[in-house]
Amino acid sequence: MELIKQYLPLLIPVVLIQLALMITALVDLIRRAQTRGPKWVWALVIVLVNFIGPIIYFVAGRKEE
């Protein structure tokens, strides 16, 4: 229990950044007309590949209109 209390202040910002990235990527995915590949695959990548999934989507998945 003491270990959790020690690392909690470090984990909270990481979790908040992860959630912000995921939500931003999902909103962008929904609003974008076209992507490189099926949208459902990108949704799975964003949700299931923690932290790096949204970054992969922003770098490789977005198709410029």
Chimera marker file (.cmm) of the C-alpha trace (Angstrom):
<marker_set name="trace">
<marker id="1" x="0.000" y="0.000" z="0.000" r="1" g="1" b="0" radius="0.5"/>
<marker id="2" x="2.865" y="2.347" z="0.768" r="1" g="1" b="0" radius="0.5"/>
<marker id="3" x="4.303" y="1.757" z="-2.702" r="1" g="1" b="0" radius="0.5"/>
<marker id="4" x="1.028" y="2.840" z="-4.323" r="1" g="1" b="0" radius="0.5"/>
<marker id="5" x="0.976" y="6.056" z="-2.310" r="1" g="1" b="0" radius="0.5"/>
<marker id="6" x="4.573" y="6.728" z="-3.321" r="1" g="1" b="0" radius="0.5"/>
<marker id="7" x="3.980" y="6.381" z="-7.096" r="1" g="1" b="0" radius="0.5"/>
<marker id="8" x="0.447" y="7.793" z="-7.325" r="1" g="1" b="0" radius="0.5"/>
<marker id="9" x="1.583" y="11.399" z="-7.916" r="1" g="1" b="0" radius="0.5"/>
<marker id="10" x="3.658" y="10.154" z="-10.860" r="1" g="1" b="0" radius="0.5"/>
<marker id="11" x="0.946" y="7.945" z="-12.335" r="1" g="1" b="0" radius="0.5"/>
<marker id="12" x="-1.888" y="10.477" z="-12.339" r="1" g="1" b="0" radius="0.5"/>
<marker id="13" x="-0.321" y="12.802" z="-14.976" r="1" g="1" b="0" radius="0.5"/>
<marker id="14" x="0.590" y="9.826" z="-17.180" r="1" g="1" b="0" radius="0.5"/>
<marker id="15" x="-2.969" y="8.502" z="-17.047" r="1" g="1" b="0" radius="0.5"/>
<marker id="16" x="-4.400" y="11.956" z="-17.794" r="1" g="1" b="0" radius="0.5"/>
<marker id="17" x="-2.080" y="12.398" z="-20.794" r="1" g="1" b="0" radius="0.5"/>
<marker id="18" x="-3.062" y="8.943" z="-22.070" r="1" g="1" b="0" radius="0.5"/>
<marker id="19" x="-6.779" y="9.747" z="-21.790" r="1" g="1" b="0" radius="0.5"/>
<marker id="20" x="-6.360" y="13.140" z="-23.459" r="1" g="1" b="0" radius="0.5"/>
<marker id="21" x="-4.429" y="11.592" z="-26.362" r="1" g="1" b="0" radius="0.5"/>
<marker id="22" x="-6.996" y="8.818" z="-26.777" r="1" g="1" b="0" radius="0.5"/>
<marker id="23" x="-9.993" y="11.143" z="-26.707" r="1" g="1" b="0" radius="0.5"/>
<marker id="24" x="-8.359" y="13.616" z="-29.103" r="1" g="1" b="0" radius="0.5"/>
<marker id="25" x="-7.438" y="10.848" z="-31.543" r="1" g="1" b="0" radius="0.5"/>
<marker id="26" x="-10.919" y="9.301" z="-31.436" r="1" g="1" b="0" radius="0.5"/>
<marker id="27" x="-12.615" y="12.667" z="-31.999" r="1" g="1" b="0" radius="0.5"/>
<marker id="28" x="-10.292" y="13.362" z="-34.936" r="1" g="1" b="0" radius="0.5"/>
<marker id="29" x="-10.974" y="9.898" z="-36.345" r="1" g="1" b="0" radius="0.5"/>
<marker id="30" x="-14.737" y="10.407" z="-36.175" r="1" g="1" b="0" radius="0.5"/>
<marker id="31" x="-14.590" y="13.847" z="-37.795" r="1" g="1" b="0" radius="0.5"/>
<marker id="32" x="-12.144" y="12.923" z="-40.577" r="1" g="1" b="0" radius="0.5"/>
<marker id="33" x="-13.744" y="11.870" z="-43.882" r="1" g="1" b="0" radius="0.5"/>
<marker id="34" x="-10.889" y="9.608" z="-44.998" r="1" g="1" b="0" radius="0.5"/>
<marker id="35" x="-8.073" y="7.775" z="-43.285" r="1" g="1" b="0" radius="0.5"/>
<marker id="36" x="-5.287" y="5.507" z="-44.452" r="1" g="1" b="0" radius="0.5"/>
<marker id="37" x="-7.074" y="2.228" z="-43.873" r="1" g="1" b="0" radius="0.5"/>
<marker id="38" x="-10.420" y="1.338" z="-42.321" r="1" g="1" b="0" radius="0.5"/>
<marker id="39" x="-11.593" y="3.559" z="-39.495" r="1" g="1" b="0" radius="0.5"/>
<marker id="40" x="-12.509" y="0.585" z="-37.298" r="1" g="1" b="0" radius="0.5"/>
<marker id="41" x="-8.885" y="-0.646" z="-37.423" r="1" g="1" b="0" radius="0.5"/>
<marker id="42" x="-7.623" y="2.783" z="-36.377" r="1" g="1" b="0" radius="0.5"/>
<marker id="43" x="-10.176" y="2.887" z="-33.562" r="1" g="1" b="0" radius="0.5"/>
<marker id="44" x="-8.830" y="-0.433" z="-32.263" r="1" g="1" b="0" radius="0.5"/>
<marker id="45" x="-5.230" y="0.803" z="-32.519" r="1" g="1" b="0" radius="0.5"/>
<marker id="46" x="-6.088" y="4.003" z="-30.654" r="1" g="1" b="0" radius="0.5"/>
<marker id="47" x="-7.943" y="2.213" z="-27.851" r="1" g="1" b="0" radius="0.5"/>
<marker id="48" x="-5.942" y="-0.994" z="-27.445" r="1" g="1" b="0" radius="0.5"/>
<marker id="49" x="-2.337" y="0.115" z="-28.020" r="1" g="1" b="0" radius="0.5"/>
<marker id="50" x="-1.753" y="2.147" z="-24.890" r="1" g="1" b="0" radius="0.5"/>
<marker id="51" x="-0.079" y="5.539" z="-25.159" r="1" g="1" b="0" radius="0.5"/>
<marker id="52" x="1.607" y="4.866" z="-28.509" r="1" g="1" b="0" radius="0.5"/>
<marker id="53" x="-1.632" y="3.995" z="-30.396" r="1" g="1" b="0" radius="0.5"/>
<marker id="54" x="-2.935" y="7.570" z="-30.656" r="1" g="1" b="0" radius="0.5"/>
<marker id="55" x="0.530" y="8.784" z="-31.644" r="1" g="1" b="0" radius="0.5"/>
<marker id="56" x="0.714" y="6.147" z="-34.400" r="1" g="1" b="0" radius="0.5"/>
<marker id="57" x="-2.688" y="7.301" z="-35.656" r="1" g="1" b="0" radius="0.5"/>
<marker id="58" x="-1.642" y="10.964" z="-35.753" r="1" g="1" b="0" radius="0.5"/>
<marker id="59" x="1.585" y="10.143" z="-37.591" r="1" g="1" b="0" radius="0.5"/>
<marker id="60" x="0.475" y="7.411" z="-40.017" r="1" g="1" b="0" radius="0.5"/>
<marker id="61" x="-3.309" y="7.184" z="-40.045" r="1" g="1" b="0" radius="0.5"/>
<marker id="62" x="-4.459" y="10.659" z="-40.950" r="1" g="1" b="0" radius="0.5"/>
<marker id="63" x="-4.980" y="11.315" z="-44.626" r="1" g="1" b="0" radius="0.5"/>
<marker id="64" x="-4.586" y="14.939" z="-45.611" r="1" g="1" b="0" radius="0.5"/>
<marker id="65" x="-7.632" y="16.287" z="-47.393" r="1" g="1" b="0" radius="0.5"/>
<link id1="1" id2="2" r="1" g="1" b="0" radius="0.2"/>
<link id1="2" id2="3" r="1" g="1" b="0" radius="0.2"/>
<link id1="3" id2="4" r="1" g="1" b="0" radius="0.2"/>
<link id1="4" id2="5" r="1" g="1" b="0" radius="0.2"/>
<link id1="5" id2="6" r="1" g="1" b="0" radius="0.2"/>
<link id1="6" id2="7" r="1" g="1" b="0" radius="0.2"/>
<link id1="7" id2="8" r="1" g="1" b="0" radius="0.2"/>
<link id1="8" id2="9" r="1" g="1" b="0" radius="0.2"/>
<link id1="9" id2="10" r="1" g="1" b="0" radius="0.2"/>
<link id1="10" id2="11" r="1" g="1" b="0" radius="0.2"/>
<link id1="11" id2="12" r="1" g="1" b="0" radius="0.2"/>
<link id1="12" id2="13" r="1" g="1" b="0" radius="0.2"/>
<link id1="13" id2="14" r="1" g="1" b="0" radius="0.2"/>
<link id1="14" id2="15" r="1" g="1" b="0" radius="0.2"/>
<link id1="15" id2="16" r="1" g="1" b="0" radius="0.2"/>
<link id1="16" id2="17" r="1" g="1" b="0" radius="0.2"/>
<link id1="17" id2="18" r="1" g="1" b="0" radius="0.2"/>
<link id1="18" id2="19" r="1" g="1" b="0" radius="0.2"/>
<link id1="19" id2="20" r="1" g="1" b="0" radius="0.2"/>
<link id1="20" id2="21" r="1" g="1" b="0" radius="0.2"/>
<link id1="21" id2="22" r="1" g="1" b="0" radius="0.2"/>
<link id1="22" id2="23" r="1" g="1" b="0" radius="0.2"/>
<link id1="23" id2="24" r="1" g="1" b="0" radius="0.2"/>
<link id1="24" id2="25" r="1" g="1" b="0" radius="0.2"/>
<link id1="25" id2="26" r="1" g="1" b="0" radius="0.2"/>
<link id1="26" id2="27" r="1" g="1" b="0" radius="0.2"/>
<link id1="27" id2="28" r="1" g="1" b="0" radius="0.2"/>
<link id1="28" id2="29" r="1" g="1" b="0" radius="0.2"/>
<link id1="29" id2="30" r="1" g="1" b="0" radius="0.2"/>
<link id1="30" id2="31" r="1" g="1" b="0" radius="0.2"/>
<link id1="31" id2="32" r="1" g="1" b="0" radius="0.2"/>
<link id1="32" id2="33" r="1" g="1" b="0" radius="0.2"/>
<link id1="33" id2="34" r="1" g="1" b="0" radius="0.2"/>
<link id1="34" id2="35" r="1" g="1" b="0" radius="0.2"/>
<link id1="35" id2="36" r="1" g="1" b="0" radius="0.2"/>
<link id1="36" id2="37" r="1" g="1" b="0" radius="0.2"/>
<link id1="37" id2="38" r="1" g="1" b="0" radius="0.2"/>
<link id1="38" id2="39" r="1" g="1" b="0" radius="0.2"/>
<link id1="39" id2="40" r="1" g="1" b="0" radius="0.2"/>
<link id1="40" id2="41" r="1" g="1" b="0" radius="0.2"/>
<link id1="41" id2="42" r="1" g="1" b="0" radius="0.2"/>
<link id1="42" id2="43" r="1" g="1" b="0" radius="0.2"/>
<link id1="43" id2="44" r="1" g="1" b="0" radius="0.2"/>
<link id1="44" id2="45" r="1" g="1" b="0" radius="0.2"/>
<link id1="45" id2="46" r="1" g="1" b="0" radius="0.2"/>
<link id1="46" id2="47" r="1" g="1" b="0" radius="0.2"/>
<link id1="47" id2="48" r="1" g="1" b="0" radius="0.2"/>
<link id1="48" id2="49" r="1" g="1" b="0" radius="0.2"/>
<link id1="49" id2="50" r="1" g="1" b="0" radius="0.2"/>
<link id1="50" id2="51" r="1" g="1" b="0" radius="0.2"/>
<link id1="51" id2="52" r="1" g="1" b="0" radius="0.2"/>
<link id1="52" id2="53" r="1" g="1" b="0" radius="0.2"/>
<link id1="53" id2="54" r="1" g="1" b="0" radius="0.2"/>
<link id1="54" id2="55" r="1" g="1" b="0" radius="0.2"/>
<link id1="55" id2="56" r="1" g="1" b="0" radius="0.2"/>
<link id1="56" id2="57" r="1" g="1" b="0" radius="0.2"/>
<link id1="57" id2="58" r="1" g="1" b="0" radius="0.2"/>
<link id1="58" id2="59" r="1" g="1" b="0" radius="0.2"/>
<link id1="59" id2="60" r="1" g="1" b="0" radius="0.2"/>
<link id1="60" id2="61" r="1" g="1" b="0" radius="0.2"/>
<link id1="61" id2="62" r="1" g="1" b="0" radius="0.2"/>
<link id1="62" id2="63" r="1" g="1" b="0" radius="0.2"/>
<link id1="63" id2="64" r="1" g="1" b="0" radius="0.2"/>
<link id1="64" id2="65" r="1" g="1" b="0" radius="0.2"/>
</marker_set>
